[in-house]
Amino acid sequence: MFINSLIHSGFGEIWNSLRHFSALNFMLFIGVSFFNFYLYSLRWSLILHALSPEKKVSQMASFLHRMAGFSLSYVTPVAQLGGEPIRVLLMEEEGISRKVAVNSVVIDKALELAALIVFIVLGMVAALADGTVPLGAKGFLWAFIVLMLLLIFWFYYTSIKNIGFISSIFKFLRLNKVRRLEKLDLKIHTFEQEMNTFYREHPKTLYQLVVISIATTAFILLEHYMVGKFLGVDLTFFQIFLSSTIPYLAYLLPVPGGLGVLESGHAAIFALLGVSVNVFVFVLIIRLRDLFFVAIGLIHASKRGLTMLKKEFKNDFVE
């Protein structure tokens, strides 16, 4: 799908469009995205502080560790979860216990996914209300919207009521009755109890986290507006909203970076909206930004990884 988008756009047209998108414009785009990523790391820092107030981790460390997780997630098929283990390991190096590190990552990721899903669902509702979606796809989209909203509602309902989201699914499917899964069910239940305690005991922090989650997701609108503007296209709010929501279903699929799927999703939306823009270049600029972040994250992960290996080697040598 990616190669097809590349061939369809044409190398000459891609080069001409990229020349129109100047280096200064790209740096402005990067700057806005850096601030958005700072909000991601701030959300994680607030969670860590609530869970372990006695431990201090600098904002820069949280920023770089978060970017390391993003970079590994981006290059793995599990686009939303692939880099979370490295975040746990890096926080352990900062003196945070594994239990707190794992809890902080799960809470952070749950908030991110919930905000992303709500954002996508809102885009789908807007498309259905406007009549942008073809008649044959409306039934599928409504079913998807209802399913996603039910899952989000059930996740937070079970968390607030101290039931446990995964535990409730285990009980519904009667997996907790399977002898081989009894230990796993117990571990999941214990972990969910700890996470539910966080929601109950830190309502002020939870409110701040929700606000930040909304802000980080809304930043996607600004980023899409900037890319369109710098490419000479004045997108309306509705066009920006649809183009920055529905295509991001690609990040929920098991494809590294949503490669090909993201391009095709944008192409379909822009075609339905009648927007005249080189879609491949539009998404390519977003990908160049992502690859810039990926490079920073991988360098940081590699550097810290080597440091951790050297430390383990020295400890083994002393022993």
C-alpha positions, 0 to 999 in steps of 0.5 A: 500500500505504501509503495502504491501510494508512492508510485501513484504520487510520482517522484517529480510531484513529491519533490516539487511539493517538498520544496514548497514545504520549506525548511523553516516551515518544517522546523516550526512544525517540529517545534509544535510537535516537541511541545505536544510530546512534552505534554505526553511526558508531563502526563507520565511525570504526574502519574509517577509523582502520584504513585511515588512522591518520594522519588524525583525524576527530572522532566528531561529524563521523562521526556527522553524515556517517553520518546524511547518508548515511542520510537520502539513502538513505532518500528514494531508491529504493536504500534501502541504497546511495543515500546512500553517495556523499555520505559519500565526498564529506564525508570528502574534505572532512575530508582523507580521500583518495577511495580510503580514503573509498570503501573505508571506506564499502564495508566499512561497508556490507558489514558492515551488510548482512551483519548485516541479512541474517543478522538477517532469515534468523534471523527467517525460521528462527524463523517456520518453526520455530514454524509461523507461516508459511503452508504455501504460503510455506515452500518460497520462504522456505527457498530464500531463506534458503539463497540468502542464507546462501550469498551471505554465506558466499561473500562472506567466503570470497572476501574471506579467501581473496583471491579477490574476491566480485564478481570471482568472479561475473564469472568464473563468468558469464564477463563478464571475457571481454567486451572492454567490461568488461575495464577494469571487471573490472580496477578491481573486482579492484584494489579487492577486493584492497585490501578483502581486505587490510583483513580480513587485516591488521586482525583485531582491528578486524574483531572489533570491527566484527562485535560492533558490527554485531551490537549495532546490529542487536539494538537493533532488538529493543529499539526494537520492544519500547519502541514496543509497550510504550508503546502498551500491548502486552506483546510476547513475545521471539518476537513482538518478534524476528519483528516486527523481522526479517522486515518489514525485507525492505522495506529490501532492496527498491527502494522509498524507505524501504520505504514501504507494504511495511514497513507491510504486512510488520508487518501480516502478521506481527502478524496471524499472531502474533495481536497486537492493535495498530494496526500503522499507528501502530506503524510510524508512530512508527518512521517519525517517528523516521526522519524526525527523523534524515532531517531532521538528515541533510539539513540537515547534507548541505545545509549542507556541500554549500553550503560545498563549492560555495562553496569550489569557486567560490572556487577557480575564481574565483582560477584 
